[in-house]
Amino acid sequence: MPPQILDFCSVSPLARRYASKKKVFFDEEITRDKIEVETIFSKNIEDFSTDVSDVSHNRKRRRTAEYTHTSSQSADVIITEDYSPMSDVIRAVERLSTNSDLVADGSRDNALPTVAGKHKDLKAISSKTMSKVLNGTYNHHIDHVTVIDARYPYEFEGGHIRGAINLYTRDAIQNFLNETVTSSDKNHVIIFHCEFSSERGPKMYRHLRSLDRDLNKESYPQLNFPEVYLLEGGYKAFYQHNQNQCFPQRYVPMLHQEHTNDLRHFRVKSKSWAAGDKPRHRSRFGQTGGTVRLAF
């Protein structure tokens, strides 16, 4: 038996009663103290939770303020980027690629109605529209018109659209671009064609646009000649219905028997300036679907 029990049993009954009362009193004190401690602890926990909540709230407020500040800075950066030269170029490309009714610098709508031609990258007009241009129907939209005939000289001399000029080499196109004075407030329209507007006319059209882009490369999409068209069907199609607007009123084909030597001569001359424009290897995608080169 533990010594504490033996000691308790050996004392007198009066002492035992006194000790029991002290024990009860002691237990009550412990219980009271325990309750007070628990109460104080609970209060401290509540205060601590409140403090933690306040700290968390303050942190959130600071985080929100920092995020707002950062967002404002980001907005400033975005605004700055929106007005950067590269952003202007991107917007211009998007505008030109999504709106086919705009001229090539995106400054205005086409003055002439276009048709779906053989060359998807070039804007084409019909013979009917060409005739109306010559008759002055579109004078309120156009300040000046230049019709460029890309056929060989013997074809041109044999019969051409009234007022047309004969430019069939790269050098001639380069000189035309260098010597022709243009103005942004004047609408100078160019119309290319050859016999069928199948090869020579489209080539000269693309060459002019390429030179023009290079000349204005520091101010894209600005161009000296933003409005250029290809006469769909060429001189042959136009002549069939508008002979009275041709001079002389004749049509000499490129393969005319009387001009075999002339053809050979001008073909050699054409190959000399086209030597740097060798045919490209066909794209592997060309077998399943043609790729389109846009002449913006």
C-alpha positions in Angstrom: 0.0 0.0 0.0 1.4 3.4 -0.9 2.8 5.4 1.9 0.4 8.3 1.4 -2.5 5.9 2.1 -0.9 4.4 5.2 -0.3 7.8 6.5 -3.9 8.8 5.9 -5.2 5.6 7.6 -3.0 6.1 10.7 -4.3 9.5 11.6 -7.3 10.1 13.8 -10.9 10.4 12.4 -11.0 14.1 13.2 -7.8 14.7 11.3 -9.1 12.6 8.4 -12.3 14.8 8.3 -10.2 17.9 8.3 -7.9 16.5 5.5 -11.0 15.6 3.4 -12.4 19.1 3.8 -9.1 20.6 2.7 -8.9 18.2 -0.3 -12.4 19.2 -1.4 -11.5 22.8 -1.0 -8.3 22.2 -2.9 -10.1 20.4 -5.7 -12.6 23.3 -6.0 -9.7 25.7 -6.2 -8.2 23.7 -9.0 -11.4 23.5 -10.8 -12.0 27.3 -10.4 -8.5 28.0 -11.6 -8.9 25.7 -14.5 -12.1 27.5 -15.6 -10.4 30.9 -15.3 -7.4 29.6 -17.3 -9.7 28.2 -20.0 -11.7 31.5 -20.1 -8.5 33.5 -20.4 -7.1 31.2 -23.0 -10.4 31.3 -25.0 -10.3 35.1 -24.9 -6.7 35.2 -26.0 -7.6 32.8 -28.9 -10.4 35.1 -30.0 -8.1 38.2 -29.7 -5.4 36.3 -31.7 -7.9 35.3 -34.3 -9.1 38.8 -34.6 -5.5 40.0 -35.0 -4.8 37.4 -37.6 -7.9 38.3 -39.5 -7.0 42.0 -39.4 -3.4 41.2 -40.6 -4.8 39.0 -43.3 -7.2 41.7 -44.4 -4.5 44.3 -44.4 -2.3 42.0 -46.4 -5.1 41.5 -48.9 -5.6 45.3 -49.1 -1.9 45.8 -49.7 -1.9 43.0 -52.3 -4.9 44.5 -54.0 -3.3 47.9 -54.0 -0.1 46.5 -55.4 -2.0 44.6 -58.1 -4.0 47.7 -59.0 -0.8 49.7 -59.2 0.8 46.9 -61.3 -2.2 46.8 -63.5 -2.1 50.5 -64.0 1.6 50.2 -65.0 0.7 47.4 -67.4 -2.1 49.5 -68.9 0.4 52.3 -69.4 2.8 49.9 -71.1 0.0 48.5 -73.3 -1.1 52.0 -74.3 2.5 52.8 -75.1 2.9 49.6 -77.2 -0.4 50.3 -79.1 1.1 53.5 -80.4 4.4 52.0 -81.3 5.5 51.8 -85.0 5.4 48.1 -85.0 1.8 48.1 -83.7 0.8 50.5 -86.5 2.3 48.0 -89.0 0.4 45.1 -87.4 -2.8 46.9 -87.4 -2.3 47.9 -91.1 -1.6 44.3 -92.1 -4.7 43.1 -90.3 -6.8 45.8 -91.8 -5.5 45.1 -95.4 -5.8 41.3 -95.0 -9.4 41.4 -93.8 -10.9 44.1 -95.9 -10.5 43.6 -99.7 -12.3 46.8 -100.5 -9.4 49.0 -99.3 -6.6 50.3 -101.5 -3.1 48.9 -100.7 -2.2 51.5 -98.1 -5.5 51.2 -96.3 -6.2 54.9 -96.7 -9.5 54.6 -98.6 -11.9 52.3 -100.4 -11.3 51.2 -104.0 -12.6 53.7 -106.5 -13.5 51.0 -109.0 -15.6 47.9 -108.6 -13.5 44.7 -108.7 -14.1 41.2 -110.1 -12.7 37.8 -109.1 -9.8 37.3 -111.5 -7.3 34.6 -112.3 -4.7 36.1 -110.0 -6.1 36.1 -106.5 -3.4 38.3 -105.1 -4.1 41.1 -107.6 -7.2 43.4 -107.8 -8.9 43.1 -111.2 -11.5 45.1 -113.1 -13.7 44.0 -116.0 -13.6 45.4 -119.6 -16.9 47.1 -118.9 -15.5 49.0 -116.0 -12.4 49.9 -118.1 -14.7 51.4 -120.7 -16.5 53.4 -118.1 -13.2 54.7 -116.8 -12.3 56.0 -120.3 -15.7 57.6 -120.6 -15.3 59.5 -117.4 -17.9 57.7 -115.3 -15.5 57.6 -112.3 -14.0 61.0 -112.6 -15.5 62.2 -109.3 -13.5 59.4 -107.6 -10.3 59.5 -109.7 -7.9 62.4 -110.3 -5.7 60.6 -112.9 -5.6 57.3 -114.7 -2.6 55.6 -116.3 -3.2 52.5 -118.4 0.0 50.5 -118.7 0.2 48.0 -121.6 2.8 45.4 -120.9 2.7 43.8 -124.4 5.6 43.9 -126.8 5.9 47.1 -128.9 4.7 45.5 -132.2 1.5 44.4 -130.4 1.1 47.9 -128.9 1.6 49.6 -132.2 -0.8 47.2 -133.9 -3.6 48.5 -131.6 -4.0 49.6 -128.0 -6.4 51.2 -125.6 -6.6 55.0 -126.1 -4.2 56.9 -123.8 -2.3 53.8 -122.7 1.5 53.7 -122.4 3.8 50.8 -123.4 6.0 49.6 -120.5 7.1 46.0 -120.8 10.5 45.8 -119.0 11.5 46.2 -115.4 13.6 49.2 -116.2 10.7 50.9 -117.8 8.6 50.3 -114.6 11.4 51.6 -112.4 11.7 54.8 -114.5 8.0 55.3 -114.4 8.0 55.1 -110.6 11.0 57.4 -110.2 9.7 60.0 -112.7 6.0 60.2 -111.9 5.1 62.8 -109.3 2.4 61.7 -106.9 0.5 63.3 -104.0 -1.3 61.7 -101.1 -4.3 64.0 -101.7 -4.6 62.9 -105.4 -6.0 59.6 -106.5 -3.7 58.3 -109.3 -5.1 55.0 -110.5 -2.9 52.5 -112.4 -4.4 49.8 -114.7 -2.1 47.1 -116.1 -2.9 44.6 -118.9 -1.2 42.5 -121.6 -2.8 40.4 -124.3 -4.7 38.2 -121.9 -3.6 39.7 -118.6 -2.3 36.2 -117.8 1.5 36.7 -117.4 3.2 39.9 -118.6 0.6 42.3 -117.1 0.5 40.6 -113.7 4.3 40.5 -113.6 4.6 44.2 -114.2 1.9 44.9 -111.6 3.7 42.9 -109.0 7.0 44.5 -109.9 5.7 48.0 -109.5 4.2 47.1 -106.1 7.4 45.6 -105.0 9.4 48.7 -106.0 6.8 50.9 -104.4 7.0 49.0 -101.1 10.7 49.1 -101.1 10.7 52.9 -101.8 8.3 53.4 -98.8 9.7 50.7 -96.5 10.3 53.3 -93.7 6.6 54.4 -93.7 4.6 51.2 -94.3 1.9 50.9 -95.5 2.3 54.2 -97.4 2.6 53.9 -101.2 3.1 56.2 -104.2 0.5 54.2 -106.1 -1.8 52.5 -103.6 -4.6 51.9 -106.1 -3.6 49.5 -108.9 -5.8 47.2 -111.0 -5.4 44.4 -113.6 -7.7 44.5 -116.6 -9.2 41.0 -116.5 -9.0 39.3 -119.9 -6.5 41.7 -121.2 -6.5 43.7 -124.5 -8.2 40.8 -126.4 -11.3 40.8 -124.2 -11.5 44.6 -124.2 -11.1 44.9 -127.9 -13.9 42.5 -128.6 -16.5 44.9 -127.2 -14.8 48.3 -127.3 -13.0 48.7 -130.6 -14.0 52.3 -130.7 -11.9 53.0 -127.6 -8.8 51.4 -129.2 -6.2 53.1 -131.5 -5.7 52.0 -134.1 -8.8 49.8 -134.1 -6.9 46.6 -134.6 -5.6 43.6 -132.6 -2.2 42.1 -133.3 -1.7 38.8 -131.3 1.8 38.1 -129.8 2.1 35.0 -132.0 1.3 36.8 -135.2 3.1 35.2 -138.1 4.3 38.5 -139.5 6.1 39.2 -136.2 8.0 36.0 -135.6 11.4 37.8 -135.6 10.0 40.6 -133.4 8.7 38.1 -130.9 12.1 36.4 -130.7 13.9 39.7 -130.2 11.6 40.9 -127.4 11.5 37.6 -125.7 15.3 37.6 -125.5 15.2 41.1 -124.2 12.6 40.2 -121.6 14.7 37.2 -120.5 17.6 39.5 -119.9 15.8 41.7 -117.4 13.9 38.7 -115.9 17.1 36.7 -115.3 17.0 37.5 -111.7 13.4 36.4 -111.4 13.9 32.7 -112.1 10.9 30.4 -111.5 10.7 29.3 -107.9 10.6 25.6 -107.0 7.0 24.6 -106.5 5.9 24.3 -102.9 5.1 20.8 -101.7 1.8 22.2 -100.7 1.0 23.1 -104.3 -0.1 19.6 -105.1 -2.9 19.7 -102.6 -3.7 23.4 -102.4 -2.0 26.4 -104.0 -0.4 29.0 -101.8 -1.3 32.7 -102.5 1.2 35.4 -102.4 -0.5 38.7 -101.5 0.6 41.8 -103.3 -0.4 44.2 -100.5 
